[in-house]
Amino acid sequence: MRIFTFDTTLRDGTQGEGICFSADDKLLIAQALDELGVDYIEGGWPGSNPKDHEFFARANELRLKHARLVAFGATHLARFSVKDDPSVQALMRAETQAVAIFGKSWDLHVHRALEISEEQNLKVIAETVGYLKAHGKEVIYDAEHFFDGYAANPGFALRTIEAAKDAGADVIVLCDTNGGTLTGRVGSVCAAVRQRIDGVLGIHTHNDADLAVANTLAAVENGITHVQGCMNGYGERCGNANLASIITNLELKMGCTTIGQEKLANLTSVARFVANLADLPIRGDQPYVGKSAFAHKAGVHVSAVLKDPRTYEHVSPGLVGNRQRVLLSELSGRGNILYKLNELGLDHLDNLARQKLLDRVKDLENQGYQFEVAEGTFELLVRQALTPAAHLFEAPSYHLTSQSCATTATVAFKMMDGVHSSTAEGDSPVHALDLALRQCLSTQYPEIADVRLTDYAVRVIDFSKANAARVRVSIECSDHRRSWRTMGISGSVIESTWLALLDALQLELMRLTDESSSSGRLVSASGQTTSRVGN
Ligand SMILES: [Zn+2]
């Protein structure tokens, strides 16, 4: 069955706490949603704020191939005639083919919020829908608070949507505006409305009872063919129904057609693109599109999933453009190690070396390392296990001096042609160490100058040990092609930072050396390295 999708990320989604899209962001998101294959994109409420006004004014910059852009508004105020109502006129000026307007279906709101009679409310609904239809618009009528209204006074709630339908509304959308209706109730009310009203019925749910997606699917099971929601479930309070999950469930579990399975493979990248513009990192455990949605950690799960992914994956991650991941931890088994080695293309470790590596991972996890985060540190361990005699430099040491707001770092290494040292000044000890370290190594390995420190996080572990507490520093570095994360743990922030930086740069050097096969650069392992991931 064909189910129509209506995205309201740019209207209802922006009512979520912490979400603020610029007009440029909105144009980019609308374009991405169109490419994903969504049927309707609600762009905003043109009568309510200048940014939404600007969005519709610039909508001709969009090259929509499939979606219809929708402007949002309300039924006219009783004190204005429909043609004089500022909000309705702003809707007209948005010049979209389709408009969505909300009206009241709960008698409580009619009496208390609008302070008009029930008959007047039916009249403003009919007049507004009729006016917009007379001007050639596709009208999507949102019956606000329909489920609460139906519970309080079913006869009146039904008359409101009949008024919209009789005036020509193309879609009647039943809204669970407060988000508190339970799934069984949503299903039975939708079935009852389906009996009374012909044509396209829609559903718009909020997640206050953590049921928005389930409620939407229950509505579809009961005859609703138009579904509304926001990417990643953004929206006021606990959010709107997550359209990414709705689309996937409809496509993969309910035999419905929405955007089509081919475009479904773009879902993860679109969801993450919207999250980036929202400046809200996508939750790792967000179903289907989150980083952890197909991540396996326990050794027994990994060994089963490697034999047959269906053992612990309800759908194949590739169908939604996500990917399977295997995490390394003290819960890991040999399967996790094997998987990571394959992933790194470094699977030529023999069985004994693999077991030693697994023991080392467990030992370091026990000390506080988290390899599911510090995958770069793990890769370094593997590379060192593969070439135990390879040391790019030896005896690294550092010295820091601080004066008012500047810190000077001096670092030294023994390399092929003798001892090298460098001194650099930075705004902080971390900055100075990073500069001096890269400066020193780049005298021998110029490629290292391209590496940048892109993220830095500190966490105290062993709180209970007071002065003996240790500090875990996790850093991310990147060059032009890739980024990687390493970790250092010790009794001080500086030492932990130093260890993490050393690992990060040593890993990059080993990769570059491998890639260029210039093994002649390596010095022999005659001395000891102070990096704690040394052999
Ligand atoms: Zn809403």
Residues whose N, C-alpha, C, O or C-beta is under 5 A from the ligand:
A	BS01	ZN	D12
